[in-house]
Amino acid sequence: MSTHSSNDTMQQFRKESMVSSWIAKFRLYLRHIFFLAQKEFISTLKDPRMRAMILLTAILQGLMYGYAATYELNDVSYAVVDNSHSASSRSLLAKIDSTGTFTRYATLGNSSQLADGISADNIIVGIVIPNDFESKLSRGDNALIQVIADGRNTTIASLAIGYVNTIVATWNAEQAGIYGVVSIDQRVWYNPNSKSNWNFLPSLIAMISFVQVIMLSGMSIAKEREQGTFDQLLVTPLSQTEILIGKALAPIVIGLLQSTFLFLIARYWFEVPFQGNFGLLFLAVTVFAISSTGIGLSISSIAKNMQQVLVYLLILLMPLVLLSGLATPVDNMPTILQYVTYVNPMRFAVDAVRRIYLEGAGFFDIYMDFIPMIAVAAVTMPLSGWLFKHKAQ
């Protein structure tokens, strides 16, 4: 009896010892993790630039998403062709103007003039009221008006047409028993079937190559520093200018190849019809790739290692994409952000590629898109050269 009790006590003691040992090991495990995490926090936060980046990333991206990434249309510019010139047409147009969402850009003499306004991005919607508008309504018949939208951005076109439908439905309800019903014949230019991939695929020709080019050029010099080959590169017979140009060529060529692959996918796999000139498209993408490379090399010349490059790119890429007009129109952004987009080469590359691809725009239709991209390249390429020489000394 005594022996059995002693064995139970020993077993109980062993179990308690094992539990205590596991608890001690677990506590030690947690302490190791705590001290390692503490070391990483200190290492990350002791650098003032890193602290600023962490804070600015959250603030900038929060503000950008809040203000730029919105599908609400607060200002829809439109033009009207009023062939009726009647009391009912004036009443309907007054209803549209009074919403605060629609701004009349022009009152045109004929519907053929709408093409210039839509092509130049001056208007999102064109409204055509026929000659017999008043007479049909007076007889109680169905009167048809034509609403033409810019289909280069299918989301915005659908929203704008939806807004017009809502306003017309409200006007019909107010005029019930007095006039007939107004209905809408909607047309979407450059994308008659309102396919969303017709909007995004041409834009990706610019965007994807931009991301690749800026990352490759951004990594090039920083990678040499991190691998310890930067000093070896400087003692070669090559001049610093030759080194910089050599560093720039690879990202530019790779970006152009990627853009070509994306063009082939859009054109032949997804069968998005190409309306423009391939040479002009290639020229636009080339100028864009040079400006993107200038930005990437400037970042690489500043950064001490690849980790810093990635942080810089994380801060920079998202705002540049958001402010490009890829998903939401630039005109719908706050005024201050619209001014900021002028230093964003991606805004003008996306516009140029879309217009060449979907609209068949010529050089003189889009030459204004080249000026900001050339300006960015003219600033960033010499800047990256100066930074490269300054860091090398």
TORLO-538573 format. One line per field, with one value per residue (C-alpha): chain; residue in one letter; residue number from 1; x, z, y. Coordinates in Angstrom, 1 decimal, always signed. Layout:
BEGIN
chain: c(A:...) $
res: c(A:...) $
n: c(NUM:...) $
px: c(X:...) $
pz: c(Z:...) $
py: c(Y:...) $
***
This chain:
BEGIN
chain: c(A:A:A:A:A:A:A:A:A:A:A:A:A:A:A:A:A:A:A:A:A:A:A:A:A:A:A:A:A:A:A:A:A:A:A:A:A:A:A:A:A:A:A:A:A:A:A:A:A:A:A:A:A:A:A:A:A:A:A:A:A:A:A:A:A:A:A:A:A:A:A:A:A:A:A:A:A:A:A:A:A:A:A:A:A:A:A:A:A:A:A:A:A:A:A:A:A:A:A:A:A:A:A:A:A:A:A:A:A:A:A:A:A:A:A:A:A:A:A:A:A:A:A:A:A:A:A:A:A:A:A:A:A:A:A:A:A:A:A:A:A:A:A:A:A:A:A:A:A:A:A:A:A:A:A:A:A:A:A:A:A:A:A:A:A:A:A:A:A:A:A:A:A:A:A:A:A:A:A:A:A:A:A:A:A:A:A:A:A:A:A:A:A:A:A:A:A:A:A:A:A:A:A:A:A:A:A:A:A:A:A:A:A:A:A:A:A:A:A:A:A:A:A:A:A:A:A:A:A:A:A:A:A:A:A:A:A:A:A:A:A:A:A:A:A:A:A:A:A:A:A:A:A:A:A:A:A:A:A:A:A:A:A:A:A:A:A:A:A:A:A:A:A:A:A:A:A:A:A:A:A:A:A:A:A:A:A:A:A:A:A:A:A:A:A:A:A:A:A:A:A:A:A:A:A:A:A:A:A:A:A:A:A:A:A:A:A:A:A:A:A:A:A:A:A:A:A:A:A:A:A:A:A:A:A:A:A:A:A:A:A:A:A:A:A:A:A:A:A:A:A:A:A:A:A:A:A:A:A:A:A:A:A:A:A:A:A:A:A:A:A:A:A:A:A:A:A:A:A:A:A:A:A:A:A:A:A:A:A:A:A:A:A) $
res: c(M:S:T:H:S:S:N:D:T:M:Q:Q:F:R:K:E:S:M:V:S:S:W:I:A:K:F:R:L:Y:L:R:H:I:F:F:L:A:Q:K:E:F:I:S:T:L:K:D:P:R:M:R:A:M:I:L:L:T:A:I:L:Q:G:L:M:Y:G:Y:A:A:T:Y:E:L:N:D:V:S:Y:A:V:V:D:N:S:H:S:A:S:S:R:S:L:L:A:K:I:D:S:T:G:T:F:T:R:Y:A:T:L:G:N:S:S:Q:L:A:D:G:I:S:A:D:N:I:I:V:G:I:V:I:P:N:D:F:E:S:K:L:S:R:G:D:N:A:L:I:Q:V:I:A:D:G:R:N:T:T:I:A:S:L:A:I:G:Y:V:N:T:I:V:A:T:W:N:A:E:Q:A:G:I:Y:G:V:V:S:I:D:Q:R:V:W:Y:N:P:N:S:K:S:N:W:N:F:L:P:S:L:I:A:M:I:S:F:V:Q:V:I:M:L:S:G:M:S:I:A:K:E:R:E:Q:G:T:F:D:Q:L:L:V:T:P:L:S:Q:T:E:I:L:I:G:K:A:L:A:P:I:V:I:G:L:L:Q:S:T:F:L:F:L:I:A:R:Y:W:F:E:V:P:F:Q:G:N:F:G:L:L:F:L:A:V:T:V:F:A:I:S:S:T:G:I:G:L:S:I:S:S:I:A:K:N:M:Q:Q:V:L:V:Y:L:L:I:L:L:M:P:L:V:L:L:S:G:L:A:T:P:V:D:N:M:P:T:I:L:Q:Y:V:T:Y:V:N:P:M:R:F:A:V:D:A:V:R:R:I:Y:L:E:G:A:G:F:F:D:I:Y:M:D:F:I:P:M:I:A:V:A:A:V:T:M:P:L:S:G:W:L:F:K:H:K:A:Q) $
n: c(1:2:3:4:5:6:7:8:9:10:11:12:13:14:15:16:17:18:19:20:21:22:23:24:25:26:27:28:29:30:31:32:33:34:35:36:37:38:39:40:41:42:43:44:45:46:47:48:49:50:51:52:53:54:55:56:57:58:59:60:61:62:63:64:65:66:67:68:69:70:71:72:73:74:75:76:77:78:79:80:81:82:83:84:85:86:87:88:89:90:91:92:93:94:95:96:97:98:99:100:101:102:103:104:105:106:107:108:109:110:111:112:113:114:115:116:117:118:119:120:121:122:123:124:125:126:127:128:129:130:131:132:133:134:135:136:137:138:139:140:141:142:143:144:145:146:147:148:149:150:151:152:153:154:155:156:157:158:159:160:161:162:163:164:165:166:167:168:169:170:171:172:173:174:175:176:177:178:179:180:181:182:183:184:185:186:187:188:189:190:191:192:193:194:195:196:197:198:199:200:201:202:203:204:205:206:207:208:209:210:211:212:213:214:215:216:217:218:219:220:221:222:223:224:225:226:227:228:229:230:231:232:233:234:235:236:237:238:239:240:241:242:243:244:245:246:247:248:249:250:251:252:253:254:255:256:257:258:259:260:261:262:263:264:265:266:267:268:269:270:271:272:273:274:275:276:277:278:279:280:281:282:283:284:285:286:287:288:289:290:291:292:293:294:295:296:297:298:299:300:301:302:303:304:305:306:307:308:309:310:311:312:313:314:315:316:317:318:319:320:321:322:323:324:325:326:327:328:329:330:331:332:333:334:335:336:337:338:339:340:341:342:343:344:345:346:347:348:349:350:351:352:353:354:355:356:357:358:359:360:361:362:363:364:365:366:367:368:369:370:371:372:373:374:375:376:377:378:379:380:381:382:383:384:385:386:387:388:389:390:391:392:393) $
px: c(+0.0:+2.8:+4.8:+1.8:+1.3:+5.0:+4.8:+1.8:+3.6:+6.7:+4.5:+2.7:+6.1:+7.4:+4.3:+4.6:+8.3:+7.6:+4.8:+7.2:+9.9:+7.5:+6.4:+10.0:+10.9:+7.8:+8.7:+12.2:+10.9:+8.7:+11.6:+13.7:+11.0:+10.4:+14.1:+14.5:+11.4:+12.6:+15.9:+14.1:+11.8:+14.8:+16.7:+13.8:+12.7:+16.1:+16.5:+14.6:+14.0:+12.5:+10.2:+9.1:+8.5:+6.3:+4.2:+4.0:+3.1:+0.0:-1.0:-0.3:-2.0:-5.0:-5.5:-4.9:-7.4:-9.9:-9.7:-8.4:-9.8:-13.5:-16.0:-18.4:-18.9:-19.0:-18.5:-19.7:-18.9:-21.4:-22.3:-25.8:-27.2:-30.7:-32.4:-35.8:-35.3:-38.6:-40.0:-39.9:-36.2:-35.2:-37.1:-35.3:-31.9:-32.6:-33.3:-29.9:-28.1:-29.7:-28.4:-25.0:-23.4:-23.6:-21.7:-22.6:-19.4:-21.0:-24.2:-23.4:-25.0:-24.8:-24.0:-20.8:-19.2:-19.4:-16.6:-14.0:-15.2:-15.1:-11.7:-10.1:-11.5:-13.4:-16.7:-17.8:-21.3:-23.0:-26.8:-28.7:-32.3:-34.1:-36.3:-39.6:-39.0:-41.7:-44.3:-44.0:-44.3:-47.3:-49.1:-48.3:-45.8:-42.5:-39.7:-36.2:-33.0:-29.5:-26.9:-23.3:-20.6:-16.8:-16.2:-12.5:-13.4:-16.3:-16.9:-17.2:-19.3:-21.8:-22.1:-22.7:-25.4:-26.9:-27.1:-28.8:-31.3:-32.1:-32.6:-34.8:-36.9:-37.4:-38.3:-40.8:-42.4:-42.8:-44.3:-46.7:-50.1:-48.7:-46.3:-45.4:-42.4:-38.8:-36.6:-32.8:-30.9:-27.5:-24.3:-20.8:-18.0:-14.7:-16.2:-19.7:-20.2:-18.9:-16.4:-14.3:-11.2:-11.2:-10.5:-7.9:-5.9:-4.5:-3.8:-1.8:+0.5:+1.8:+1.2:+2.9:+6.0:+6.2:+6.2:+8.9:+11.1:+11.1:+11.8:+14.7:+16.3:+15.7:+17.5:+20.4:+22.8:+21.6:+22.3:+25.9:+26.4:+24.9:+26.9:+30.1:+30.7:+30.0:+33.6:+34.8:+32.5:+33.9:+37.5:+36.7:+37.7:+34.0:+33.1:+30.3:+28.1:+28.6:+27.9:+24.6:+23.5:+24.4:+22.3:+19.4:+19.3:+18.4:+15.3:+14.1:+14.5:+12.8:+10.0:+9.5:+9.5:+6.9:+4.7:+4.9:+3.9:+0.9:-0.1:-0.1:-2.2:-4.7:-4.9:-4.8:-5.9:-8.6:-9.3:-9.4:-9.4:-6.4:-7.3:-4.1:-0.5:+1.9:+4.9:+3.2:+2.3:+5.9:+7.1:+4.8:+5.8:+9.6:+9.4:+7.5:+10.0:+12.9:+11.1:+10.3:+14.0:+15.1:+12.9:+14.1:+17.8:+17.3:+15.9:+18.7:+21.3:+19.9:+19.3:+22.1:+20.7:+17.9:+15.7:+15.6:+14.8:+11.8:+10.5:+10.9:+9.1:+6.3:+5.7:+5.9:+4.2:+0.7:+0.2:+1.5:-0.9:-3.9:-3.1:-2.7:-6.4:-6.2:-9.4:-10.9:-10.8:-8.3:-11.0:-12.9:-10.1:-9.6:-8.0:-4.7:-4.3:-5.0:-2.0:+0.1:-0.7:+1.3:+4.5:+3.3:+4.4:+2.0:-1.0:+0.0:+1.3:-2.1:-4.0:-1.7:-1.9:-5.6:-6.3:-3.9:-5.2:-9.0:-9.5:-6.8:-5.4:-2.6:+0.5:-1.0:-4.0:-1.8:+1.4:+0.6:+1.0:+4.6:+5.6:+5.2:+6.9:+9.8:+10.0:+10.2:+12.9:+14.8:+14.9:+15.3:+18.0:+20.5:+19.5:+20.3:+23.6:+24.4:+23.4:+25.5:+28.6:+28.0:+27.7:+30.7:+33.0) $
pz: c(+0.0:+1.0:-2.2:-4.4:-2.8:-3.2:-7.0:-7.5:-5.7:-7.9:-11.1:-10.0:-9.3:-12.7:-14.4:-12.5:-13.3:-17.0:-17.0:-15.2:-17.7:-20.7:-19.1:-18.5:-22.1:-23.5:-21.4:-22.7:-26.3:-25.8:-24.3:-27.3:-29.7:-27.6:-27.6:-31.3:-32.2:-29.9:-31.7:-35.1:-33.9:-32.7:-35.9:-38.0:-36.0:-35.1:-38.7:-38.9:-42.6:-42.0:-39.4:-41.8:-44.6:-42.4:-41.3:-44.8:-46.5:-44.4:-44.7:-48.4:-49.5:-47.2:-48.7:-52.3:-52.0:-50.3:-52.9:-56.1:-56.1:-56.3:-58.9:-58.0:-60.7:-59.2:-62.4:-65.7:-68.6:-71.5:-74.7:-76.2:-79.7:-79.4:-82.7:-81.2:-79.6:-77.8:-74.3:-73.5:-74.6:-72.6:-69.6:-69.8:-70.2:-67.3:-65.2:-66.2:-65.5:-62.1:-60.7:-59.9:-61.3:-65.0:-66.4:-69.9:-71.8:-75.1:-77.0:-80.5:-83.9:-85.1:-83.8:-85.9:-83.6:-80.6:-81.9:-81.3:-77.7:-76.8:-78.6:-76.8:-73.4:-73.0:-72.5:-71.2:-72.6:-75.6:-75.8:-79.1:-79.0:-82.4:-84.4:-83.6:-79.8:-78.9:-81.4:-80.2:-76.6:-77.3:-79.0:-76.0:-78.0:-76.9:-77.7:-78.2:-77.3:-78.1:-75.4:-76.6:-74.0:-74.2:-74.0:-73.4:-69.7:-69.6:-65.9:-66.2:-69.4:-67.7:-64.6:-66.8:-68.9:-65.6:-64.2:-67.4:-67.2:-63.6:-64.5:-67.5:-65.4:-62.8:-65.5:-67.0:-63.5:-63.1:-66.6:-66.2:-67.8:-69.6:-72.1:-73.4:-72.2:-73.0:-73.6:-74.3:-77.2:-75.7:-77.8:-76.5:-78.7:-79.0:-77.1:-78.5:-76.4:-73.2:-72.5:-69.5:-70.8:-73.8:-71.3:-69.1:-71.5:-73.6:-70.3:-69.0:-72.0:-70.2:-66.5:-66.4:-68.3:-66.0:-62.9:-64.4:-65.7:-62.5:-60.4:-62.6:-62.9:-59.2:-58.2:-60.6:-58.8:-55.3:-56.1:-57.1:-53.8:-51.8:-53.5:-53.1:-56.9:-57.1:-56.5:-59.0:-61.6:-61.0:-61.7:-65.1:-68.2:-68.6:-67.7:-65.2:-68.0:-69.9:-66.8:-66.3:-69.9:-69.9:-66.7:-68.3:-71.6:-70.1:-68.3:-71.3:-73.7:-71.3:-70.8:-74.5:-74.9:-72.1:-73.8:-77.1:-75.4:-73.7:-77.0:-78.7:-75.8:-76.0:-79.8:-80.7:-77.5:-76.2:-79.7:-78.7:-82.1:-82.6:-84.4:-84.4:-85.7:-84.1:-84.7:-82.8:-80.0:-79.8:-79.7:-76.8:-74.8:-75.5:-74.2:-71.2:-70.5:-70.6:-68.1:-65.9:-66.0:-65.0:-61.9:-61.1:-61.5:-59.3:-56.6:-57.0:-56.7:-53.4:-51.8:-49.9:-50.5:-52.2:-49.0:-49.2:-52.9:-52.2:-49.5:-51.8:-54.6:-52.2:-51.3:-54.9:-57.1:-55.6:-55.8:-59.4:-60.4:-58.6:-60.1:-63.6:-64.5:-65.1:-63.2:-62.3:-64.4:-63.4:-63.8:-61.0:-58.5:-56.1:-57.8:-55.9:-56.9:-60.5:-60.4:-58.8:-61.8:-64.1:-62.7:-63.1:-66.5:-66.2:-66.5:-70.0:-71.1:-70.2:-72.0:-75.1:-75.3:-74.9:-77.5:-80.0:-79.4:-79.2:-81.0:-83.6:-82.6:-84.6:-83.4:-83.5:-81.5:-78.6:-78.9:-75.6:-73.8:-74.9:-73.4:-69.7:-70.3:-72.0:-69.3:-66.6:-68.5:-69.0:-65.3:-63.9:-66.2:-65.5:-61.9:-61.6:-63.3:-60.9:-57.9:-59.3:-59.6:-56.2:-54.5:-56.3:-55.0) $
py: c(+0.0:+2.3:+1.4:+2.0:+5.5:+6.3:+5.4:+7.7:+10.5:+10.0:+10.0:+13.1:+14.8:+13.8:+15.2:+18.5:+18.6:+18.1:+20.8:+23.1:+22.4:+23.0:+26.3:+27.4:+26.5:+28.3:+31.4:+31.3:+30.9:+34.0:+35.9:+35.1:+36.2:+39.4:+40.4:+39.7:+41.6:+44.4:+44.5:+44.6:+47.5:+49.4:+48.7:+49.9:+52.9:+54.3:+55.6:+59.0:+58.4:+55.1:+56.5:+59.2:+56.7:+54.5:+57.4:+59.0:+55.8:+55.4:+59.1:+59.5:+56.2:+56.9:+60.3:+59.1:+56.3:+58.6:+61.4:+59.8:+56.3:+57.2:+56.3:+59.1:+61.6:+65.0:+67.0:+65.5:+67.9:+67.5:+69.1:+69.3:+69.5:+70.9:+70.6:+71.1:+74.5:+74.1:+74.7:+71.0:+70.6:+73.7:+72.3:+68.9:+70.6:+72.9:+69.8:+68.3:+71.6:+72.0:+68.7:+70.2:+67.1:+68.0:+71.1:+72.2:+72.6:+73.7:+74.0:+72.8:+73.3:+69.7:+66.2:+65.9:+68.5:+66.1:+64.0:+66.8:+67.4:+63.7:+63.0:+66.0:+64.8:+68.1:+66.2:+62.9:+62.9:+64.4:+64.8:+65.1:+66.3:+65.7:+68.1:+66.3:+66.2:+68.7:+67.4:+63.8:+64.8:+67.0:+64.0:+61.8:+59.7:+58.4:+60.9:+59.6:+61.5:+60.3:+60.1:+59.5:+58.7:+58.3:+54.6:+54.8:+54.4:+52.1:+52.6:+56.4:+56.1:+53.7:+55.9:+59.0:+57.3:+56.1:+59.6:+60.9:+58.0:+58.9:+62.6:+61.8:+59.4:+62.2:+64.7:+62.2:+61.7:+65.5:+65.9:+62.9:+63.8:+66.8:+65.3:+61.9:+59.9:+60.7:+57.6:+57.4:+55.9:+55.4:+55.1:+54.4:+55.6:+53.7:+50.8:+50.0:+46.9:+48.6:+45.8:+46.7:+44.9:+47.3:+50.1:+48.3:+46.2:+49.2:+51.0:+48.0:+48.4:+51.5:+50.5:+47.1:+48.2:+51.3:+49.1:+46.8:+49.6:+51.6:+48.5:+47.3:+50.7:+51.4:+48.2:+48.5:+50.8:+49.8:+46.2:+47.0:+48.8:+45.9:+43.2:+45.3:+45.6:+49.3:+50.4:+47.8:+49.3:+52.7:+51.6:+50.2:+52.2:+53.3:+56.8:+57.5:+58.7:+55.5:+53.4:+55.4:+55.0:+51.3:+51.0:+52.8:+50.8:+47.4:+48.5:+50.6:+47.6:+45.2:+47.6:+47.9:+44.1:+43.8:+46.5:+44.6:+41.3:+43.1:+44.7:+41.3:+39.8:+42.6:+42.6:+38.9:+37.0:+39.3:+40.7:+44.4:+46.1:+48.4:+51.6:+53.5:+53.5:+51.0:+53.3:+56.1:+53.7:+52.5:+56.1:+57.0:+53.9:+54.6:+58.2:+56.9:+54.2:+56.8:+59.1:+56.0:+55.0:+58.4:+58.2:+54.7:+55.6:+58.7:+56.5:+54.0:+56.7:+57.9:+54.5:+52.7:+49.2:+47.3:+47.4:+51.2:+51.1:+48.8:+51.2:+54.2:+52.3:+51.2:+54.8:+56.1:+53.4:+53.4:+57.2:+57.3:+54.5:+56.1:+59.5:+58.2:+58.2:+54.5:+53.7:+57.1:+60.3:+63.0:+65.6:+64.0:+64.4:+67.4:+70.4:+70.1:+66.4:+67.4:+69.7:+66.9:+64.7:+66.9:+65.5:+61.9:+60.6:+57.7:+59.9:+61.1:+57.7:+56.1:+58.8:+58.6:+54.8:+54.7:+57.3:+55.7:+52.2:+52.8:+56.1:+55.9:+59.3:+60.8:+62.6:+66.0:+64.8:+63.7:+65.7:+67.5:+64.1:+63.9:+67.3:+66.3:+62.9:+64.5:+67.1:+64.4:+62.6:+65.9:+66.4:+62.9:+61.6:+64.5:+64.4:+60.6:+61.3:+64.1:+61.9:+59.0:+61.2:+62.8:+59.4:+58.0:+60.8) $
***
